[in-house]
Amino acid sequence: EHIGAAGLFADAEVYAHESAAALIPYIAGEQPPIPTVTFNDRLDLEIGGLDIVLEYFGPSHDPGTTFISLPQHRVLMVVDIIDGGHVPWFSLNYASHIPGYLDTIERIMARNFDHYVAGHVDRSYTKDELQVTRDYVFAVQAQMNAAFEALDPIHYVQGRAGDYANVDTTAESKAYLDAVVERCAEHVIPEWRERLGAVEAFAQNHCEAFLQDEIDRGNVSLKR
């Protein structure tokens, strides 16, 4: 992702993490060029007197999400993680691995930089501008955990124990999970709507993203 126009630069060297390079043959339609240089954990470059550092810390937004830093200018670029002033897009910026996505946010906030390039916008951000968005993301996670603690799944079970053949357990599960998400959003929106843009548009979806992460890790059940 975000390398679709690389082919417009004829004869350019293309750098990418090896996991991103491995995905290119599976892209439908017109494919970007195969990278000429791949790296695993870190690649240090010096191009035209400019130091460029590429780093990979595991899957988050995409499998090959890369930290691009210009140490001489105190610039850090990590695309599609967080921005200043508004909440992430759908599904926490379509994070492919939410634990890694959260880890990436914390790695960003631990860096020393003056300018953060987030992608999709026409300006850079300071760390202070990112801090509010970072706090929002972790607040949504906390509210999802609180919703699980507040709502007892037993109230959504209609049948007797062992009577699964006569009960639509899928509908029961959905009713419980919908209630958890609704409670999460009801607590997030009033607290954050005046602090960041697009809270009302995306808060419920962000709660759903954290719910899906709980499901993926086997932490959600009507037996909870």
N, C-alpha and C positions, 0 to 999 in steps of 0.2 A: 504494500500500500504506500501511496505517496511517491512512487518512483515511476509512475506511468509515463511521464514526459522525459525520462532520462534519454530516450532515443533521439530527442531533438538536438542533443549536443553530440555532433559527429566526432568520432575518434576520441571522445572523452573517456578517462578512466572512471569506472563506476565502482564505488565501494559499498559493501553491504555485509551485514552479519550472515554467517553461513546458513542459518536457519531460514532467513528471508530468501537467500539465493535458491535454496532447495524448493521453495514454493513457486518460483517463477514458471517452471514448466507446466504447472497446473492452472495457470491463469487463462481463462477463456478469452478468445478474441485476440486482438493485437497485443503481443507481449512486450514488456519492457526488455531492454537488453540484459543478457546474462552478465552479472558483475564480473569485472576484470580482476578485482581484488576482494577477497573475503577475509573475515577475521573471526576469532572465537570470543575471547573475553575483552581484549583491548588492542587497539591499533593506534600508534603515535605517528603522526604525519608532520612534515614540514614542507609547505608548498608556498613558493614565492615569499619566503621569509615569515610566513604565518604558521604558527603551531596549531595543529588541530588534533584533538584526542577523541577517538571513537571508543565507547565502552558499552558492554552488554551485561545485564544483570539478571537475565531470565525473562520468561514470557510475562506480558502485562497487557498492553493494548493489543499488540500483535506479537507473534513469536520472535520477530527480529527487532523489536523496539530498541533504538540506539540512543545513548546519551552522546551528544555532539558538543564539545566544549572548545572555546577559543580562550585559553588561559591568559594570553597577553591582554585581552580586552574584557575579561571577566564576563564572558557570554556563555550561557548554557542553553542548548536547544534539545527539547524532548517533545515530540509531537503527539498530540491527542491524549494527554494525561490530565492536566488542569490548566485553566486560564484564570485571569483575574476579572472580577466583576460579575461573573455569571457562573451558574452551575454547569456541570458536565452535560453532554448531549445524552441521547438515549443509552440505557444500559451502561452508565458510567463510561461514556465515550466508547461504547461497544468493546469494553474490555474483554479480551479472550480468556483472561485468567485473573480473577478478582483479587486473590491473595497477592499475586505478583503486582497487580495494579496498585494496591495499597502500599506495598513495599516500595514501588517506584516513586510514589508521592513522597514518602518519607525520605528517600534518597535525594530527591530534588531539594527538599526543604533543608537537608543537612549540608548542602553545597554552599560555597561562597561565590556569589555572582552578583553583578549589578544589573544585568539584562537577561531576561528569560524569554526565549522564543518558543511559543506554544503551537504555532501553526494555525491556519485558517483565519487569522486576524492580521490586521495591518499595523500592529504595534508590539513592542516588547513589554515585559512586566518586571516589577521589582519583587523581591521576596515578600515584602509586606503585603503587596497586592494579592499574592498567591495564598497567603496565610488564611484568609477568610474562606476561600474555596476549599482548602485543605481541611479546615475545621468543619465545614459543612459535610463533606464526604464522610468523615468519621462520626459526625453526629447522626447521620442517617443510619449508619451501621449500628450505633448504640441504640437508636430508637427501634430498630428491627429486633435487636436482642431483647429490649424491654417489652416489646409487643408479645414475643414468645413467652416471656415470664408472666405477663398479665392475663393472657388468654389460655384457658384450660381446654385442650382439645377434646376432653371427655364430653363437654357440652355440645359438641357437634356430632357425636355418635348417637344414632337413633336406635340401633338394634341391640340385642343382647349379645354378650360375649359368645363367640363361637357361631353366631348366626349370620356369617358373612354371605352365605349363598342367597339370602333373602334381603340383603341391604345393598344399596348403591353406594359402596364405600368411596367411589371416585367422586361422587357429588358431595359426600361428607368432607372429604379431603379438600375439595375446592372451596367449600363454604368456610372451612377453618382457615385456609391459607389466604383467602380473600379478606377475611376479618383481620388477620395479622397485618397484611399490607395496608388496609384502610386505617388501622390504628396507628401504624408507623407514620403514614402520610399526614394524618390529623395532628400529630405532634410536631412534625418537621415544618409544615407550611407556615403556621403562625409565627414560629420562632425565627424563620429565615427569609420570609417573603420581602422584608424591607432591607435586607442586608446584601442580597445577591439577585441578579436578574434571572428570570425564567424558572424560579422555584416552583410556582404553581403549575407550570407546564410539565416539569420533569420529576418532581419529588416522588410521586407515586411510582413512576417507572424505576426510580433509583431504589426505592424500597423493594420493588419486585426483583431487581438485580441482586440485591443482597439476599433475598429469599432464595433465588435460584442457586446462589453460592452455597447456602445452607443445605439445600436439597442435594447438590452435587457432592457435598462432603458427608452425606448420610446423616445429617443432624435433624431432619424433619420427618415426623411420623405422627399419626393419630394416636400412637401409643406413647408419645412424648409425655 
